[in-house]
Amino acid sequence: MKNILVTGGAGFIGSNLVRYLVEKYPGSHIYNLDKLTYAGNPDNLADIQDRPNYTFIHADIADYPTLREVMNTHRIDAVLNTAAESHVDRSISDPFVFARTNVLGTLSLLQATLEYWEKHDLMERARFFHISTDEVYGALQPGEPAFTETNRYEPHSPYSASKASSDHFVRAYHDTYGLPILISNCSNNYGPYQFPEKLIPLMIHNIRTGTPIPVYGKGENIRDWLYVEDHVRAIDLILHRGTPGETYNIGGNNEWRNIDLIKTVIRIVDEMLGNPEGHSLPLITFVKDRKGHDLRYAIDAQKIKDELGWEPSVTFEEGIRHTVRWYLDHRKWLERVTGGDYRTYYHTMYHRQHTPLP
């Protein structure tokens, strides 16, 4: 795999993946194709932009003619699809955007890849890797077994429905055309370069600026948290050693109730800022729960451990402290991405949903 295409490589998971591949495989060329929406940021890869084995391509994953040109021009023999609209709140407000990018974009990429690999007899050695989410499986109740790769799909939000659809298209291209695909479904990621509409960077930013921290419902929703660098290691392992046609769940074995997670992050941020213990707890503001809010997600990652030898290497305490430190040390990055359109969107959503519980 000499010419690797990463779609959505200027986003959170994508940029961490691109940096990892560029540094680990100097003999391969990494092409980063990104539309640069609000969540795609060239600053995420400023440190590698001049590397000889890295090229950025400004393009839309749903632009089928351009994808065909990219495949042919750069002789792509591996595709890692991280491009996606991923914020559930935004999918509730505008589901059409999610259908276009996550479904039609994935379909365009599949077709352009299939045509090129069939023409150049690459189907045996090339790989199409689709990075998906645990949200396609629906929701769990406390005490229920974690999601395995055999769980049925039961998406509950426009976001998860669009990702479920894209997963089905990827599998269909394997079953119908023999495209050598791989799929992974991961739990909630956290770490450097995550856009601050997501929970952990939003909390860090709001604590530092003394801004209210909106918490849906009573904060009882449960998520499994995975450090992004562990996720990237898993992707690399699956790409090179995974069995075509297979799905691998990637999880952190690290479940937290939202309210407990928030209090933990508050404690660490206050400590690093030199604030008294409990200083920022009054920022917690309970707001009306969002529509279709799944209670619990949890991943059973036994398959990838048994077959490929992967398991998380970063403890949550290590990962969250490194993450908090990174955001506090990169305030200019945070200020740039939280201005303009994002600021308008965030304040609109916050005031629309700000209905304190009794």
C-alpha positions, 0 to 999 in steps of 0.5 A, a space after each residue: 500500500 504505497 499510495 494511501 487516501 485518507 478522506 476527512 483527514 483535516 478533522 479530529 480522528 482523520 488528522 490524528 490518523 494522517 499524522 500517524 501514517 505520515 510519520 510511521 510510513 515514510 515510504 508511502 505517500 499519504 493523500 488527505 482529501 477534505 472539504 474543509 467544512 467547519 470541523 475540518 481545519 488545516 491547522 490540525 496538520 500544520 506540523 507535517 504539511 511540508 513532509 515529502 510523503 504528504 499531499 492535501 487535496 481540497 475536495 468533497 467526498 460526494 464529488 464523484 468525478 473528482 474522486 475518480 480523477 484522484 484515484 487515477 492521478 495518484 494511483 491509490 491502493 488504500 482508502 481510509 474513509 473518516 470523512 463524515 458529518 458526526 455531530 448528533 445535534 446538527 443531524 437533528 437540525 439538518 439531516 439532509 447534510 448528513 445523508 449527502 456526506 455520509 451516505 452519498 459521499 461514501 457511495 461515491 468513494 466506493 464506486 470511484 474506488 471499485 472502478 479504478 481497482 478493477 481496471 488496474 487489477 488491484 482487488 487482491 492487495 488493495 483495501 477500502 477501510 470504512 471508519 464508523 461508529 458504535 451509534 449504529 447499534 442503537 442504545 443499551 440499558 445499564 447492565 446489558 452486554 456491550 455491543 459486539 460485531 454481531 449486534 443488529 443495527 438500530 440507529 436512533 438519530 439521523 446521524 447514526 442512521 446515515 452512518 448505518 446506511 454507509 456501513 450497509 453500502 460498504 458491505 454491499 460493495 464487498 458482497 456484490 463486487 468483491 471490493 476488499 473492504 474493512 469496517 470498524 465501529 468505535 466508541 466515543 473518541 477524545 484527545 487533541 484536535 477535536 472540534 469543541 462542539 464535542 463534550 470534552 473539548 467544550 467542557 475544557 473551553 467553557 471551564 477556562 472561559 467561565 462559560 456555563 457547561 450545558 448538560 443534557 437531562 440529568 447527565 445520566 447518559 453513559 458513553 465508552 471513551 477511547 483515546 484517539 491515539 489508541 483508535 489510530 493504532 487500531 486502524 493501522 493494525 486492521 488496515 494491514 492485518 484485518 481480514 477483508 469483509 470483516 468488521 472490528 469493534 474498537 472500544 476503550 472499556 471505559 464507561 462513564 456517566 456524563 455527569 461523572 465525566 464532567 465533574 472529573 474534567 472540572 477537577 483536572 482543569 481547575 487543578 491545572 489552572 490553579 483554581 480552588 477545588 470545586 471552583 468550576 462546579 457551578 458552571 454545570 447547567 442542566 438543560 432540556 434533553 435532546 430528542 432521541 438521546 440514547 441512554 448508553 453505548 458500550 463496545 465489546 472489543 474482544 474480537 480485535 484483541 483476540 485476532 489482532 492483539 490490540 487493546 487500549 494502551 492509554 489509561 483514562 487518567 493519562 489520556 484525559 490529563 494529556 487532553 486537558 493539557 493540550 487544549 490549555 496549551 493551544 489556546 490560539 488554536 481553540 480561539 480560531 476554531 471557536 470564532 465566527 460561524 461556530 460561535 453563532 451556532 453554539 449560542 443559538 443552540 444553547 439558548 434554544 435548549 436552555 431549559 433548567 430542570 426543576 
